[in-house]
Amino acid sequence: MPRWSDPAPCDDDEQLFECPSCGKRLCSDLSTVTCDRCDEQMQNLSVPRPE
Ligand SMILES: [Zn+2]
């Protein structure tokens, strides 16, 4: 069962990622993030903003 009630707050420079396997959410300023539990690439849920 998901335990979070809100999406993780991210700074302006960060984007929200979610693991497709375990649903873990993480904020990062990296372009790609790997889940440390599943070793899978996490999906970027944030829409990239053009500069
Ligand atoms: Zn995972």
mmCIF file of the protein (N, C-alpha, C, O) and its ligand, coordinates in Angstrom:
data_MODEL
# 
_entry.id   MODEL 
# 
loop_
_entity.id 
_entity.type 
_entity.pdbx_number_of_molecules 
1 polymer     1 
2 non-polymer 1 
# 
_entity_poly.entity_id                      1 
_entity_poly.type                           'polypeptide(L)' 
_entity_poly.nstd_linkage                   no 
_entity_poly.nstd_monomer                   no 
_entity_poly.pdbx_seq_one_letter_code       MPRWSDPAPCDDDEQLFECPSCGKRLCSDLSTVTCDRCDEQMQNLSVPRPE 
_entity_poly.pdbx_seq_one_letter_code_can   MPRWSDPAPCDDDEQLFECPSCGKRLCSDLSTVTCDRCDEQMQNLSVPRPE 
_entity_poly.pdbx_strand_id                 A 
# 
loop_
_entity_poly_seq.entity_id 
_entity_poly_seq.num 
_entity_poly_seq.mon_id 
_entity_poly_seq.hetero 
1 1  MET n 
1 2  PRO n 
1 3  ARG n 
1 4  TRP n 
1 5  SER n 
1 6  ASP n 
1 7  PRO n 
1 8  ALA n 
1 9  PRO n 
1 10 CYS n 
1 11 ASP n 
1 12 ASP n 
1 13 ASP n 
1 14 GLU n 
1 15 GLN n 
1 16 LEU n 
1 17 PHE n 
1 18 GLU n 
1 19 CYS n 
1 20 PRO n 
1 21 SER n 
1 22 CYS n 
1 23 GLY n 
1 24 LYS n 
1 25 ARG n 
1 26 LEU n 
1 27 CYS n 
1 28 SER n 
1 29 ASP n 
1 30 LEU n 
1 31 SER n 
1 32 THR n 
1 33 VAL n 
1 34 THR n 
1 35 CYS n 
1 36 ASP n 
1 37 ARG n 
1 38 CYS n 
1 39 ASP n 
1 40 GLU n 
1 41 GLN n 
1 42 MET n 
1 43 GLN n 
1 44 ASN n 
1 45 LEU n 
1 46 SER n 
1 47 VAL n 
1 48 PRO n 
1 49 ARG n 
1 50 PRO n 
1 51 GLU n 
# 
loop_
_struct_asym.id 
_struct_asym.entity_id 
A 1 
B 2 
# 
loop_
_chem_comp.id 
_chem_comp.type 
_chem_comp.mon_nstd_flag 
ALA 'L-peptide linking' y 
ARG 'L-peptide linking' y 
ASN 'L-peptide linking' y 
ASP 'L-peptide linking' y 
CYS 'L-peptide linking' y 
GLN 'L-peptide linking' y 
GLU 'L-peptide linking' y 
GLY 'peptide linking'   y 
LEU 'L-peptide linking' y 
LYS 'L-peptide linking' y 
MET 'L-peptide linking' y 
PHE 'L-peptide linking' y 
PRO 'L-peptide linking' y 
SER 'L-peptide linking' y 
THR 'L-peptide linking' y 
TRP 'L-peptide linking' y 
VAL 'L-peptide linking' y 
ZN  non-polymer         . 
# 
_pdbx_entity_nonpoly.entity_id   2 
_pdbx_entity_nonpoly.name        ? 
_pdbx_entity_nonpoly.comp_id     ZN 
# 
_pdbx_nonpoly_scheme.asym_id         B 
_pdbx_nonpoly_scheme.entity_id       2 
_pdbx_nonpoly_scheme.mon_id          ZN 
_pdbx_nonpoly_scheme.ndb_seq_num     1 
_pdbx_nonpoly_scheme.pdb_seq_num     101 
_pdbx_nonpoly_scheme.auth_seq_num    101 
_pdbx_nonpoly_scheme.pdb_mon_id      ZN 
_pdbx_nonpoly_scheme.auth_mon_id     ZN 
_pdbx_nonpoly_scheme.pdb_strand_id   A 
_pdbx_nonpoly_scheme.pdb_ins_code    . 
# 
loop_
_atom_site.group_PDB 
_atom_site.id 
_atom_site.type_symbol 
_atom_site.label_atom_id 
_atom_site.label_alt_id 
_atom_site.label_comp_id 
_atom_site.label_asym_id 
_atom_site.label_entity_id 
_atom_site.label_seq_id 
_atom_site.pdbx_PDB_ins_code 
_atom_site.Cartn_x 
_atom_site.Cartn_y 
_atom_site.Cartn_z 
_atom_site.occupancy 
_atom_site.B_iso_or_equiv 
_atom_site.pdbx_formal_charge 
_atom_site.auth_seq_id 
_atom_site.auth_comp_id 
_atom_site.auth_asym_id 
_atom_site.auth_atom_id 
_atom_site.pdbx_PDB_model_num 
ATOM   1   N  N  . MET A 1 1  ? 0.855  -1.209 0.000   1.00 0.00 ? 1   MET A N  1 
ATOM   2   C  CA . MET A 1 1  ? 0.000  0.000  0.000   1.00 0.00 ? 1   MET A CA 1 
ATOM   3   C  C  . MET A 1 1  ? 0.880  1.244  0.000   1.00 0.00 ? 1   MET A C  1 
ATOM   4   O  O  . MET A 1 1  ? 1.824  1.338  0.784   1.00 0.00 ? 1   MET A O  1 
ATOM   5   N  N  . PRO A 1 2  ? 0.578  2.180  -0.860  1.00 0.00 ? 2   PRO A N  1 
ATOM   6   C  CA . PRO A 1 2  ? 1.381  3.419  -0.867  1.00 0.00 ? 2   PRO A CA 1 
ATOM   7   C  C  . PRO A 1 2  ? 1.255  4.157  0.454   1.00 0.00 ? 2   PRO A C  1 
ATOM   8   O  O  . PRO A 1 2  ? 0.178  4.208  1.048   1.00 0.00 ? 2   PRO A O  1 
ATOM   9   N  N  . ARG A 1 3  ? 2.339  4.717  0.898   1.00 0.00 ? 3   ARG A N  1 
ATOM   10  C  CA . ARG A 1 3  ? 2.344  5.379  2.207   1.00 0.00 ? 3   ARG A CA 1 
ATOM   11  C  C  . ARG A 1 3  ? 2.404  6.882  2.082   1.00 0.00 ? 3   ARG A C  1 
ATOM   12  O  O  . ARG A 1 3  ? 2.122  7.589  3.050   1.00 0.00 ? 3   ARG A O  1 
ATOM   13  N  N  . TRP A 1 4  ? 2.764  7.393  0.914   1.00 0.00 ? 4   TRP A N  1 
ATOM   14  C  CA . TRP A 1 4  ? 2.901  8.835  0.792   1.00 0.00 ? 4   TRP A CA 1 
ATOM   15  C  C  . TRP A 1 4  ? 1.530  9.460  0.544   1.00 0.00 ? 4   TRP A C  1 
ATOM   16  O  O  . TRP A 1 4  ? 0.673  8.845  -0.091  1.00 0.00 ? 4   TRP A O  1 
ATOM   17  N  N  . SER A 1 5  ? 1.326  10.642 1.027   1.00 0.00 ? 5   SER A N  1 
ATOM   18  C  CA . SER A 1 5  ? 0.076  11.356 0.790   1.00 0.00 ? 5   SER A CA 1 
ATOM   19  C  C  . SER A 1 5  ? 0.282  12.518 -0.170  1.00 0.00 ? 5   SER A C  1 
ATOM   20  O  O  . SER A 1 5  ? -0.666 13.007 -0.786  1.00 0.00 ? 5   SER A O  1 
ATOM   21  N  N  . ASP A 1 6  ? 1.520  12.949 -0.290  1.00 0.00 ? 6   ASP A N  1 
ATOM   22  C  CA . ASP A 1 6  ? 1.834  14.057 -1.180  1.00 0.00 ? 6   ASP A CA 1 
ATOM   23  C  C  . ASP A 1 6  ? 3.029  13.671 -2.032  1.00 0.00 ? 6   ASP A C  1 
ATOM   24  O  O  . ASP A 1 6  ? 3.885  12.902 -1.595  1.00 0.00 ? 6   ASP A O  1 
ATOM   25  N  N  . PRO A 1 7  ? 3.088  14.196 -3.232  1.00 0.00 ? 7   PRO A N  1 
ATOM   26  C  CA . PRO A 1 7  ? 4.318  14.009 -4.000  1.00 0.00 ? 7   PRO A CA 1 
ATOM   27  C  C  . PRO A 1 7  ? 5.480  14.693 -3.295  1.00 0.00 ? 7   PRO A C  1 
ATOM   28  O  O  . PRO A 1 7  ? 5.316  15.708 -2.618  1.00 0.00 ? 7   PRO A O  1 
ATOM   29  N  N  . ALA A 1 8  ? 6.631  14.119 -3.469  1.00 0.00 ? 8   ALA A N  1 
ATOM   30  C  CA . ALA A 1 8  ? 7.798  14.679 -2.802  1.00 0.00 ? 8   ALA A CA 1 
ATOM   31  C  C  . ALA A 1 8  ? 8.029  16.106 -3.278  1.00 0.00 ? 8   ALA A C  1 
ATOM   32  O  O  . ALA A 1 8  ? 8.002  16.370 -4.480  1.00 0.00 ? 8   ALA A O  1 
ATOM   33  N  N  . PRO A 1 9  ? 8.254  17.022 -2.356  1.00 0.00 ? 9   PRO A N  1 
ATOM   34  C  CA . PRO A 1 9  ? 8.540  18.403 -2.751  1.00 0.00 ? 9   PRO A CA 1 
ATOM   35  C  C  . PRO A 1 9  ? 9.904  18.503 -3.401  1.00 0.00 ? 9   PRO A C  1 
ATOM   36  O  O  . PRO A 1 9  ? 10.899 18.006 -2.875  1.00 0.00 ? 9   PRO A O  1 
ATOM   37  N  N  . CYS A 1 10 ? 9.934  19.144 -4.534  1.00 0.00 ? 10  CYS A N  1 
ATOM   38  C  CA . CYS A 1 10 ? 11.197 19.275 -5.257  1.00 0.00 ? 10  CYS A CA 1 
ATOM   39  C  C  . CYS A 1 10 ? 11.577 20.747 -5.368  1.00 0.00 ? 10  CYS A C  1 
ATOM   40  O  O  . CYS A 1 10 ? 10.725 21.632 -5.453  1.00 0.00 ? 10  CYS A O  1 
ATOM   41  N  N  . ASP A 1 11 ? 12.854 20.969 -5.364  1.00 0.00 ? 11  ASP A N  1 
ATOM   42  C  CA . ASP A 1 11 ? 13.342 22.315 -5.637  1.00 0.00 ? 11  ASP A CA 1 
ATOM   43  C  C  . ASP A 1 11 ? 13.179 22.630 -7.115  1.00 0.00 ? 11  ASP A C  1 
ATOM   44  O  O  . ASP A 1 11 ? 12.888 21.747 -7.923  1.00 0.00 ? 11  ASP A O  1 
ATOM   45  N  N  . ASP A 1 12 ? 13.367 23.874 -7.452  1.00 0.00 ? 12  ASP A N  1 
ATOM   46  C  CA . ASP A 1 12 ? 13.175 24.303 -8.839  1.00 0.00 ? 12  ASP A CA 1 
ATOM   47  C  C  . ASP A 1 12 ? 14.075 23.552 -9.812  1.00 0.00 ? 12  ASP A C  1 
ATOM   48  O  O  . ASP A 1 12 ? 13.693 23.281 -10.950 1.00 0.00 ? 12  ASP A O  1 
ATOM   49  N  N  . ASP A 1 13 ? 15.259 23.224 -9.351  1.00 0.00 ? 13  ASP A N  1 
ATOM   50  C  CA . ASP A 1 13 ? 16.223 22.573 -10.239 1.00 0.00 ? 13  ASP A CA 1 
ATOM   51  C  C  . ASP A 1 13 ? 16.051 21.060 -10.272 1.00 0.00 ? 13  ASP A C  1 
ATOM   52  O  O  . ASP A 1 13 ? 16.739 20.365 -11.020 1.00 0.00 ? 13  ASP A O  1 
ATOM   53  N  N  . GLU A 1 14 ? 15.127 20.554 -9.456  1.00 0.00 ? 14  GLU A N  1 
ATOM   54  C  CA . GLU A 1 14 ? 14.989 19.110 -9.350  1.00 0.00 ? 14  GLU A CA 1 
ATOM   55  C  C  . GLU A 1 14 ? 13.721 18.628 -10.041 1.00 0.00 ? 14  GLU A C  1 
ATOM   56  O  O  . GLU A 1 14 ? 12.780 19.389 -10.264 1.00 0.00 ? 14  GLU A O  1 
ATOM   57  N  N  . GLN A 1 15 ? 13.726 17.348 -10.369 1.00 0.00 ? 15  GLN A N  1 
ATOM   58  C  CA . GLN A 1 15 ? 12.567 16.743 -10.988 1.00 0.00 ? 15  GLN A CA 1 
ATOM   59  C  C  . GLN A 1 15 ? 12.155 15.514 -10.189 1.00 0.00 ? 15  GLN A C  1 
ATOM   60  O  O  . GLN A 1 15 ? 12.965 14.890 -9.502  1.00 0.00 ? 15  GLN A O  1 
ATOM   61  N  N  . LEU A 1 16 ? 10.870 15.188 -10.299 1.00 0.00 ? 16  LEU A N  1 
ATOM   62  C  CA . LEU A 1 16 ? 10.342 14.066 -9.525  1.00 0.00 ? 16  LEU A CA 1 
ATOM   63  C  C  . LEU A 1 16 ? 10.386 12.783 -10.338 1.00 0.00 ? 16  LEU A C  1 
ATOM   64  O  O  . LEU A 1 16 ? 9.906  12.726 -11.470 1.00 0.00 ? 16  LEU A O  1 
ATOM   65  N  N  . PHE A 1 17 ? 10.970 11.763 -9.739  1.00 0.00 ? 17  PHE A N  1 
ATOM   66  C  CA . PHE A 1 17 ? 11.064 10.462 -10.387 1.00 0.00 ? 17  PHE A CA 1 
ATOM   67  C  C  . PHE A 1 17 ? 10.285 9.432  -9.576  1.00 0.00 ? 17  PHE A C  1 
ATOM   68  O  O  . PHE A 1 17 ? 10.168 9.539  -8.355  1.00 0.00 ? 17  PHE A O  1 
ATOM   69  N  N  . GLU A 1 18 ? 9.752  8.426  -10.282 1.00 0.00 ? 18  GLU A N  1 
ATOM   70  C  CA . GLU A 1 18 ? 9.050  7.348  -9.597  1.00 0.00 ? 18  GLU A CA 1 
ATOM   71  C  C  . GLU A 1 18 ? 9.507  6.011  -10.160 1.00 0.00 ? 18  GLU A C  1 
ATOM   72  O  O  . GLU A 1 18 ? 9.639  5.845  -11.373 1.00 0.00 ? 18  GLU A O  1 
ATOM   73  N  N  . CYS A 1 19 ? 9.746  5.064  -9.267  1.00 0.00 ? 19  CYS A N  1 
ATOM   74  C  CA . CYS A 1 19 ? 10.128 3.723  -9.701  1.00 0.00 ? 19  CYS A CA 1 
ATOM   75  C  C  . CYS A 1 19 ? 8.890  2.973  -10.189 1.00 0.00 ? 19  CYS A C  1 
ATOM   76  O  O  . CYS A 1 19 ? 7.903  2.895  -9.456  1.00 0.00 ? 19  CYS A O  1 
ATOM   77  N  N  . PRO A 1 20 ? 8.911  2.420  -11.403 1.00 0.00 ? 20  PRO A N  1 
ATOM   78  C  CA . PRO A 1 20 ? 7.747  1.706  -11.923 1.00 0.00 ? 20  PRO A CA 1 
ATOM   79  C  C  . PRO A 1 20 ? 7.504  0.387  -11.208 1.00 0.00 ? 20  PRO A C  1 
ATOM   80  O  O  . PRO A 1 20 ? 6.416  -0.179 -11.312 1.00 0.00 ? 20  PRO A O  1 
ATOM   81  N  N  . SER A 1 21 ? 8.492  -0.107 -10.489 1.00 0.00 ? 21  SER A N  1 
ATOM   82  C  CA . SER A 1 21 ? 8.346  -1.408 -9.834  1.00 0.00 ? 21  SER A CA 1 
ATOM   83  C  C  . SER A 1 21 ? 7.835  -1.284 -8.404  1.00 0.00 ? 21  SER A C  1 
ATOM   84  O  O  . SER A 1 21 ? 6.889  -1.972 -8.023  1.00 0.00 ? 21  SER A O  1 
ATOM   85  N  N  . CYS A 1 22 ? 8.449  -0.417 -7.616  1.00 0.00 ? 22  CYS A N  1 
ATOM   86  C  CA . CYS A 1 22 ? 8.082  -0.339 -6.200  1.00 0.00 ? 22  CYS A CA 1 
ATOM   87  C  C  . CYS A 1 22 ? 7.355  0.963  -5.869  1.00 0.00 ? 22  CYS A C  1 
ATOM   88  O  O  . CYS A 1 22 ? 6.819  1.108  -4.770  1.00 0.00 ? 22  CYS A O  1 
ATOM   89  N  N  . GLY A 1 23 ? 7.330  1.906  -6.804  1.00 0.00 ? 23  GLY A N  1 
ATOM   90  C  CA . GLY A 1 23 ? 6.582  3.146  -6.571  1.00 0.00 ? 23  GLY A CA 1 
ATOM   91  C  C  . GLY A 1 23 ? 7.323  4.160  -5.735  1.00 0.00 ? 23  GLY A C  1 
ATOM   92  O  O  . GLY A 1 23 ? 6.749  5.180  -5.354  1.00 0.00 ? 23  GLY A O  1 
ATOM   93  N  N  . LYS A 1 24 ? 8.573  3.909  -5.443  1.00 0.00 ? 24  LYS A N  1 
ATOM   94  C  CA . LYS A 1 24 ? 9.360  4.860  -4.676  1.00 0.00 ? 24  LYS A CA 1 
ATOM   95  C  C  . LYS A 1 24 ? 9.522  6.158  -5.452  1.00 0.00 ? 24  LYS A C  1 
ATOM   96  O  O  . LYS A 1 24 ? 9.761  6.150  -6.660  1.00 0.00 ? 24  LYS A O  1 
ATOM   97  N  N  . ARG A 1 25 ? 9.391  7.266  -4.748  1.00 0.00 ? 25  ARG A N  1 
ATOM   98  C  CA . ARG A 1 25 ? 9.545  8.567  -5.386  1.00 0.00 ? 25  ARG A CA 1 
ATOM   99  C  C  . ARG A 1 25 ? 10.778 9.262  -4.867  1.00 0.00 ? 25  ARG A C  1 
ATOM   100 O  O  . ARG A 1 25 ? 11.161 9.118  -3.706  1.00 0.00 ? 25  ARG A O  1 
ATOM   101 N  N  . LEU A 1 26 ? 11.397 10.026 -5.761  1.00 0.00 ? 26  LEU A N  1 
ATOM   102 C  CA . LEU A 1 26 ? 12.668 10.650 -5.429  1.00 0.00 ? 26  LEU A CA 1 
ATOM   103 C  C  . LEU A 1 26 ? 12.824 11.928 -6.235  1.00 0.00 ? 26  LEU A C  1 
ATOM   104 O  O  . LEU A 1 26 ? 12.486 11.975 -7.418  1.00 0.00 ? 26  LEU A O  1 
ATOM   105 N  N  . CYS A 1 27 ? 13.336 12.957 -5.588  1.00 0.00 ? 27  CYS A N  1 
ATOM   106 C  CA . CYS A 1 27 ? 13.658 14.184 -6.300  1.00 0.00 ? 27  CYS A CA 1 
ATOM   107 C  C  . CYS A 1 27 ? 15.137 14.183 -6.633  1.00 0.00 ? 27  CYS A C  1 
ATOM   108 O  O  . CYS A 1 27 ? 15.972 13.830 -5.801  1.00 0.00 ? 27  CYS A O  1 
ATOM   109 N  N  . SER A 1 28 ? 15.453 14.579 -7.846  1.00 0.00 ? 28  SER A N  1 
ATOM   110 C  CA . SER A 1 28 ? 16.856 14.628 -8.240  1.00 0.00 ? 28  SER A CA 1 
ATOM   111 C  C  . SER A 1 28 ? 17.039 15.664 -9.334  1.00 0.00 ? 28  SER A C  1 
ATOM   112 O  O  . SER A 1 28 ? 16.126 15.954 -10.107 1.00 0.00 ? 28  SER A O  1 
ATOM   113 N  N  . ASP A 1 29 ? 18.237 16.211 -9.378  1.00 0.00 ? 29  ASP A N  1 
ATOM   114 C  CA . ASP A 1 29 ? 18.566 17.116 -10.478 1.00 0.00 ? 29  ASP A CA 1 
ATOM   115 C  C  . ASP A 1 29 ? 19.291 16.374 -11.593 1.00 0.00 ? 29  ASP A C  1 
ATOM   116 O  O  . ASP A 1 29 ? 19.755 16.983 -12.557 1.00 0.00 ? 29  ASP A O  1 
ATOM   117 N  N  . LEU A 1 30 ? 19.384 15.049 -11.453 1.00 0.00 ? 30  LEU A N  1 
ATOM   118 C  CA . LEU A 1 30 ? 19.980 14.250 -12.513 1.00 0.00 ? 30  LEU A CA 1 
ATOM   119 C  C  . LEU A 1 30 ? 18.943 13.993 -13.604 1.00 0.00 ? 30  LEU A C  1 
ATOM   120 O  O  . LEU A 1 30 ? 17.739 14.097 -13.367 1.00 0.00 ? 30  LEU A O  1 
ATOM   121 N  N  . SER A 1 31 ? 19.426 13.656 -14.806 1.00 0.00 ? 31  SER A N  1 
ATOM   122 C  CA . SER A 1 31 ? 18.494 13.395 -15.905 1.00 0.00 ? 31  SER A CA 1 
ATOM   123 C  C  . SER A 1 31 ? 17.951 11.980 -15.846 1.00 0.00 ? 31  SER A C  1 
ATOM   124 O  O  . SER A 1 31 ? 16.849 11.715 -16.325 1.00 0.00 ? 31  SER A O  1 
ATOM   125 N  N  . THR A 1 32 ? 18.718 11.069 -15.260 1.00 0.00 ? 32  THR A N  1 
ATOM   126 C  CA . THR A 1 32 ? 18.239 9.708  -15.072 1.00 0.00 ? 32  THR A CA 1 
ATOM   127 C  C  . THR A 1 32 ? 18.573 9.253  -13.658 1.00 0.00 ? 32  THR A C  1 
ATOM   128 O  O  . THR A 1 32 ? 19.636 9.566  -13.120 1.00 0.00 ? 32  THR A O  1 
ATOM   129 N  N  . VAL A 1 33 ? 17.643 8.508  -13.068 1.00 0.00 ? 33  VAL A N  1 
ATOM   130 C  CA . VAL A 1 33 ? 17.818 8.031  -11.705 1.00 0.00 ? 33  VAL A CA 1 
ATOM   131 C  C  . VAL A 1 33 ? 17.506 6.544  -11.677 1.00 0.00 ? 33  VAL A C  1 
ATOM   132 O  O  . VAL A 1 33 ? 16.541 6.095  -12.295 1.00 0.00 ? 33  VAL A O  1 
ATOM   133 N  N  . THR A 1 34 ? 18.317 5.786  -10.964 1.00 0.00 ? 34  THR A N  1 
ATOM   134 C  CA . THR A 1 34 ? 18.080 4.351  -10.824 1.00 0.00 ? 34  THR A CA 1 
ATOM   135 C  C  . THR A 1 34 ? 17.615 4.050  -9.412  1.00 0.00 ? 34  THR A C  1 
ATOM   136 O  O  . THR A 1 34 ? 18.206 4.528  -8.443  1.00 0.00 ? 34  THR A O  1 
ATOM   137 N  N  . CYS A 1 35 ? 16.558 3.258  -9.292  1.00 0.00 ? 35  CYS A N  1 
ATOM   138 C  CA . CYS A 1 35 ? 16.040 2.877  -7.980  1.00 0.00 ? 35  CYS A CA 1 
ATOM   139 C  C  . CYS A 1 35 ? 17.072 2.042  -7.242  1.00 0.00 ? 35  CYS A C  1 
ATOM   140 O  O  . CYS A 1 35 ? 17.602 1.073  -7.786  1.00 0.00 ? 35  CYS A O  1 
ATOM   141 N  N  . ASP A 1 36 ? 17.357 2.425  -5.990  1.00 0.00 ? 36  ASP A N  1 
ATOM   142 C  CA . ASP A 1 36 ? 18.383 1.687  -5.245  1.00 0.00 ? 36  ASP A CA 1 
ATOM   143 C  C  . ASP A 1 36 ? 17.853 0.356  -4.729  1.00 0.00 ? 36  ASP A C  1 
ATOM   144 O  O  . ASP A 1 36 ? 18.633 -0.496 -4.302  1.00 0.00 ? 36  ASP A O  1 
ATOM   145 N  N  . ARG A 1 37 ? 16.546 0.170  -4.762  1.00 0.00 ? 37  ARG A N  1 
ATOM   146 C  CA . ARG A 1 37 ? 15.974 -1.097 -4.310  1.00 0.00 ? 37  ARG A CA 1 
ATOM   147 C  C  . ARG A 1 37 ? 15.832 -2.098 -5.459  1.00 0.00 ? 37  ARG A C  1 
ATOM   148 O  O  . ARG A 1 37 ? 16.142 -3.280 -5.312  1.00 0.00 ? 37  ARG A O  1 
ATOM   149 N  N  . CYS A 1 38 ? 15.354 -1.598 -6.613  1.00 0.00 ? 38  CYS A N  1 
ATOM   150 C  CA . CYS A 1 38 ? 15.029 -2.493 -7.734  1.00 0.00 ? 38  CYS A CA 1 
ATOM   151 C  C  . CYS A 1 38 ? 16.103 -2.498 -8.805  1.00 0.00 ? 38  CYS A C  1 
ATOM   152 O  O  . CYS A 1 38 ? 16.120 -3.373 -9.671  1.00 0.00 ? 38  CYS A O  1 
ATOM   153 N  N  . ASP A 1 39 ? 17.010 -1.513 -8.746  1.00 0.00 ? 39  ASP A N  1 
ATOM   154 C  CA . ASP A 1 39 ? 18.022 -1.363 -9.776  1.00 0.00 ? 39  ASP A CA 1 
ATOM   155 C  C  . ASP A 1 39 ? 17.375 -1.157 -11.143 1.00 0.00 ? 39  ASP A C  1 
ATOM   156 O  O  . ASP A 1 39 ? 17.889 -1.617 -12.163 1.00 0.00 ? 39  ASP A O  1 
ATOM   157 N  N  . GLU A 1 40 ? 16.249 -0.465 -11.148 1.00 0.00 ? 40  GLU A N  1 
ATOM   158 C  CA . GLU A 1 40 ? 15.571 -0.129 -12.397 1.00 0.00 ? 40  GLU A CA 1 
ATOM   159 C  C  . GLU A 1 40 ? 15.601 1.381  -12.596 1.00 0.00 ? 40  GLU A C  1 
ATOM   160 O  O  . GLU A 1 40 ? 15.688 2.153  -11.641 1.00 0.00 ? 40  GLU A O  1 
ATOM   161 N  N  . GLN A 1 41 ? 15.526 1.775  -13.852 1.00 0.00 ? 41  GLN A N  1 
ATOM   162 C  CA . GLN A 1 41 ? 15.506 3.204  -14.137 1.00 0.00 ? 41  GLN A CA 1 
ATOM   163 C  C  . GLN A 1 41 ? 14.155 3.794  -13.763 1.00 0.00 ? 41  GLN A C  1 
ATOM   164 O  O  . GLN A 1 41 ? 13.109 3.279  -14.156 1.00 0.00 ? 41  GLN A O  1 
ATOM   165 N  N  . MET A 1 42 ? 14.192 4.874  -13.005 1.00 0.00 ? 42  MET A N  1 
ATOM   166 C  CA . MET A 1 42 ? 12.961 5.505  -12.537 1.00 0.00 ? 42  MET A CA 1 
ATOM   167 C  C  . MET A 1 42 ? 12.412 6.442  -13.597 1.00 0.00 ? 42  MET A C  1 
ATOM   168 O  O  . MET A 1 42 ? 13.157 7.029  -14.381 1.00 0.00 ? 42  MET A O  1 
ATOM   169 N  N  . GLN A 1 43 ? 11.083 6.570  -13.603 1.00 0.00 ? 43  GLN A N  1 
ATOM   170 C  CA . GLN A 1 43 ? 10.431 7.418  -14.586 1.00 0.00 ? 43  GLN A CA 1 
ATOM   171 C  C  . GLN A 1 43 ? 10.391 8.853  -14.108 1.00 0.00 ? 43  GLN A C  1 
ATOM   172 O  O  . GLN A 1 43 ? 10.148 9.124  -12.932 1.00 0.00 ? 43  GLN A O  1 
ATOM   173 N  N  . ASN A 1 44 ? 10.630 9.761  -15.021 1.00 0.00 ? 44  ASN A N  1 
ATOM   174 C  CA . ASN A 1 44 ? 10.562 11.180 -14.691 1.00 0.00 ? 44  ASN A CA 1 
ATOM   175 C  C  . ASN A 1 44 ? 9.110  11.641 -14.759 1.00 0.00 ? 44  ASN A C  1 
ATOM   176 O  O  . ASN A 1 44 ? 8.502  11.645 -15.830 1.00 0.00 ? 44  ASN A O  1 
ATOM   177 N  N  . LEU A 1 45 ? 8.558  12.027 -13.614 1.00 0.00 ? 45  LEU A N  1 
ATOM   178 C  CA . LEU A 1 45 ? 7.165  12.470 -13.575 1.00 0.00 ? 45  LEU A CA 1 
ATOM   179 C  C  . LEU A 1 45 ? 7.022  13.960 -13.820 1.00 0.00 ? 45  LEU A C  1 
ATOM   180 O  O  . LEU A 1 45 ? 5.920  14.452 -14.062 1.00 0.00 ? 45  LEU A O  1 
ATOM   181 N  N  . SER A 1 46 ? 8.116  14.669 -13.758 1.00 0.00 ? 46  SER A N  1 
ATOM   182 C  CA . SER A 1 46 ? 8.067  16.114 -13.962 1.00 0.00 ? 46  SER A CA 1 
ATOM   183 C  C  . SER A 1 46 ? 8.194  16.442 -15.442 1.00 0.00 ? 46  SER A C  1 
ATOM   184 O  O  . SER A 1 46 ? 8.930  15.785 -16.178 1.00 0.00 ? 46  SER A O  1 
ATOM   185 N  N  . VAL A 1 47 ? 7.484  17.444 -15.855 1.00 0.00 ? 47  VAL A N  1 
ATOM   186 C  CA . VAL A 1 47 ? 7.600  17.892 -17.238 1.00 0.00 ? 47  VAL A CA 1 
ATOM   187 C  C  . VAL A 1 47 ? 8.796  18.816 -17.346 1.00 0.00 ? 47  VAL A C  1 
ATOM   188 O  O  . VAL A 1 47 ? 8.849  19.847 -16.676 1.00 0.00 ? 47  VAL A O  1 
ATOM   189 N  N  . PRO A 1 48 ? 9.750  18.456 -18.178 1.00 0.00 ? 48  PRO A N  1 
ATOM   190 C  CA . PRO A 1 48 ? 10.926 19.323 -18.321 1.00 0.00 ? 48  PRO A CA 1 
ATOM   191 C  C  . PRO A 1 48 ? 10.542 20.676 -18.878 1.00 0.00 ? 48  PRO A C  1 
ATOM   192 O  O  . PRO A 1 48 ? 9.789  20.790 -19.845 1.00 0.00 ? 48  PRO A O  1 
ATOM   193 N  N  . ARG A 1 49 ? 11.079 21.691 -18.241 1.00 0.00 ? 49  ARG A N  1 
ATOM   194 C  CA . ARG A 1 49 ? 10.766 23.053 -18.684 1.00 0.00 ? 49  ARG A CA 1 
ATOM   195 C  C  . ARG A 1 49 ? 11.836 23.565 -19.631 1.00 0.00 ? 49  ARG A C  1 
ATOM   196 O  O  . ARG A 1 49 ? 13.022 23.518 -19.304 1.00 0.00 ? 49  ARG A O  1 
ATOM   197 N  N  . PRO A 1 50 ? 11.439 24.050 -20.793 1.00 0.00 ? 50  PRO A N  1 
ATOM   198 C  CA . PRO A 1 50 ? 12.448 24.623 -21.699 1.00 0.00 ? 50  PRO A CA 1 
ATOM   199 C  C  . PRO A 1 50 ? 13.029 25.889 -21.108 1.00 0.00 ? 50  PRO A C  1 
ATOM   200 O  O  . PRO A 1 50 ? 12.322 26.676 -20.479 1.00 0.00 ? 50  PRO A O  1 
ATOM   201 N  N  . GLU A 1 51 ? 14.302 26.077 -21.310 1.00 0.00 ? 51  GLU A N  1 
ATOM   202 C  CA . GLU A 1 51 ? 14.967 27.256 -20.779 1.00 0.00 ? 51  GLU A CA 1 
ATOM   203 C  C  . GLU A 1 51 ? 14.763 28.447 -21.681 1.00 0.00 ? 51  GLU A C  1 
ATOM   204 O  O  . GLU A 1 51 ? 15.257 29.535 -21.388 1.00 0.00 ? 51  GLU A O  1 
HETATM 205 ZN ZN . ZN  B 2 .  ? 12.073 0.451  -7.046  1.00 0.00 2 101 ZN  A ZN 1 
# 
